[in-house]
């Protein structure tokens, strides 16, 4: 066989089946993704359609999904409910911001210390920090309220933010420890050789590399605090101190103690908007690699 025959490219008939198989796989994956997305978005769409119905239409039996008359009265009820929507949104934002700040300040140093330093009882201490995950926080709310009432933290945003931070700290410590353990030891050793101390290594080397983990911890802390209902109901007893979930529970009560489904669904849509916006704004950090740019 000549060299020209050996160097002759294969016929397109040999590569076509592989290309078709790849294209078919991509189509199946795309169809599965569209199906899952539709499955996730369907309840949100139903809630939004119910929120723009009139009160009578939203409570009609049997129900129908598409509104016959468009109305914003449900959103007006939420906007002007008792102290006003912006008061409850402001309370939730302040509580969530304080909870995020507490979680980051406590879990970042804890995760760094548990990942970098070796000392006796380290694993036992780590398991002890994870122990609250096994205890239902609902069982601790009454003792916490009695304790906070004695020290003046009951019915305050600081007290409620402490409770919300307590709910998130065990998981955040676990996440931050794994993030710091994933850092290349060569980077830390090189910084130490150059004369950097532990605090400098943490602030200048480790923190930029674990930024996606910190963003993830912040997102989980925000969502936990924003959606938490029971602790906010127990800790707060002033109408002007309620958070959004407590407001949504109150606005759902219609005439003669019936459920106002339209106002309830409008409250659900309003409470989802901040979570969606924050996730969209922080998505590039959330999905980025842990060591993105480490070589630099």
N, C-alpha and C positions, 0 to 999 in steps of 0.2 A: 504494500500500500504506500502510495507516495505521500510526501509531506503536505502537499496541497490538499489531499483527501483527509489527512488527519486534522488539519487546521480549519477545515470547513465547518461552519457553525451548524448546530442542530436545527432540524426543521421546526418551524413554529408549531407543528402538530404535537411535538413533545412537550412544549411549555404551556400550551393552552389549557390542558386539564388542571395544572397547578394554579394558574391564574384564575380560572373559574372557581376552583375550590376556595381560594382565598377570598374572592369576591362574595361567594355564597356565605362564608363564615362571617364576613363583615356585615352582610345584610341581616343575618340572624341576630348578631350582637346588637345592631342598631334597632331592630324590631323589639328585642327584649328590653333594651334601654327605654324605648318609647313606651312600652307597656308598663314598666315599673314607674316611670315618671307620671304617666296618666293615673296609675293606681294611687300614687302619693298625692297628686294634685286634685283628685276627685273630691275628697272631703272638704278641701279648702274652697273649691268652686261651689259646692253645695252650700257651704256656710255663707259665702258672699252673696249668692243668689237669694238666700233666705233673709239676709240682712237688708236687702233693698226692696223687700215686700212690705205691704201694709201690715198692721198688727193683726187684722182679721184674716188676711190671706196667709200669713205665716203660721197661724194657728188652725187653719182649715183642716177638716177631716173629711175624706182622705186628702193627704197632702199632695201637692204637685210641685215639681222642681223649678220650672220656669215661672218667673213672676208675670202676672197679667198686668199689673200696674206698678211702675217704678216709683219708689218713695224713699226719702232720706229721713223719715221721721224717727227711725230707730237710732240713727247716728245723732240726731238732735237730742234724743232722750239721754244718750250717753254723755254728750257734750255738756248738757245742763244738769246732769244728775247731782243732786245735793251740793257738795262743795265745788263741783266742776271738774271736768275731765283733766285739765292741766294740773290741778292740785294733786290728783292721784298719780298721774304720770310723773310729776316732779318727785313725789315721795318714792316711787319705785326706782327712779333713776339715781337718787341720792343713796338709797339703801344698797342698790346693786354696785354703785361705784365704790362705796365704803367696803363692801364685801370683797370686791375684786382686789382692792388695795391691801386689805388684810391677808387675803390668800397669797398674793404674790410676795409680800414682805415676810411671811412665815414659811412658805413652802420652798421658795428658791434657796435660801440659805440651808434649810433642812435637807433638801435634796442634794445640794452640793456637798454638804458635810458627810452625808451617808454614802455618797458615791466616791468621794476622793480619799477620805481618811479611814484608816483601819484602827479600831479600838475594841476593847473587850465589851461584849454585849451589844454590838452594833445590830446584828440581825434580830436579837430580842427586842431592842428599841424600835426597829423598823416594824416588826409585827405588832408591837404595842400601839404604834401610830395608826396601823391599819385596823385595829380592833373596833373602833367606832362604826366601821362599815357593817358589822354584824349586829349592831343594836339599832332597833327602829327609833328614829329620832322623835317620833310621836310620844314615846314613853318618857322622854326627857323634858318635854315642853313645860309640864306643870312644875317640876322642881326648878327648872331654869327661870320660869316666871316668878316664882316665890323668891328666888335668890336675887334676881334683877330688881324686884320691887323693893328689897331691903337696901340695895346699893344705889337706887335711883336710876336704873337703866330701863325700867319698864315703861312702855309707851314712848319710847324714843327711837329715832332712826339708828342711832349707834348701837343700841341694844339689839334691835332686829338684825342689823348687819352682822353683828357678832354671831348670832344664831345661824344665819345663812352661811357665814364663813366656816363655821364648825361643820356644817353639812358637807362642804367641799374639800376641806383640808386633807382628809385621809387619801382620797383619790389623787389629789394634786401632788401630795408628797410622793406617792408611788410613781406618778408620771414624770415628775422632775428628777427623781433619782435615776430612772431609766434613761432620761435624756442626757444627764451629766455623765452617766456611765458609758454612753455611746461616743463621747468625745475622744479623739486620738490622744493617747497619753504623751505622744511626742510633742504636741503643741504645748501642753502644760509643762513638760520638762524643759522645753526650749525657753519658755518664758521664765521659769524658775532660775535657769542658768544665767539668763540675762539680768537677774537681780529683782524680778517682780515678786512681791509678797503674795500671800494667799488672797487678800482683798483685791489686789490689782489683777491677779489671774482671774478671779471671779468676774470683776467688772469689765475688764478689757478683752479677755480671751473667751471665757466660758459663756457669758451672757449673750454676746452677739451670735454665737453658734447655736444656742438653744432658744433663740427667739421664737421659732415656730411652736415649741413646747409651751413657752410662756403665753403666747397668743391662744393656744388651745386651752390652757388652764383658765385664762381670762374669759374665754367664750363659755366654757362650762360653768364657771362661777356666775357669769351674768345670767345665763339661761336658768340656772337653778334659783337664783335670787328673784329674777323677774317673774317666774311662774309659781313660786312657792306661796301657798295659801294658808295652811293651818297655823304656822308660827306667826304669820302676820295677823291672823284673826285673833289669836290668843294674846300676843304681846301688845297689840294696839287696841285701845278702847275709845279713842277720840275719832270723830268722823273725819276731821281734817288730816289725820295721820294714816288713814287707810291707804293701801297700795292698790294697784290695778286689779289683781285677782279678787280682792275683797269687794271692790267696786262692781266688778262684773257679776259676782254672786248676788249683790244687792239689787242691781238694775234688772235682773231677770224676773223679779217678782212683779207680776201684773195685778190686774184687778181681782179681788176676792182670792188672793193668794195663789192665783194661777201662774203658770210659767209664761212669760213673754218671750216666745221663741225668737222673734225678730230682734229684740234688743239684746238677747243673749248672744245671738250669732254676730251682731254688730260689735259687741264687746270682744268676742273671740278674734274677729278680724283686726280690730284696733290693737289688741294685745300682741298679735303676731308681727305687726309692722316693725317695731324696733329690733326684734330678733333677726328678721330677714335682712334689714338694712345693715346691721352690724356684721352679720355673716358675709354679706356681699363685700363690704368694705375691707374685711380682714381675710378674705378668702385666699389671696395670694400668699399670705403668711401661713395660713392654716394648712395649705396643701403643699407648700414648698418643702424641699428636703431638709433634714435636720442639719446636715453639714454643708449646706449650700454656700459656696464661697470659702470653705475652710482652708483650701490651698492658698488663697490670697492672703 
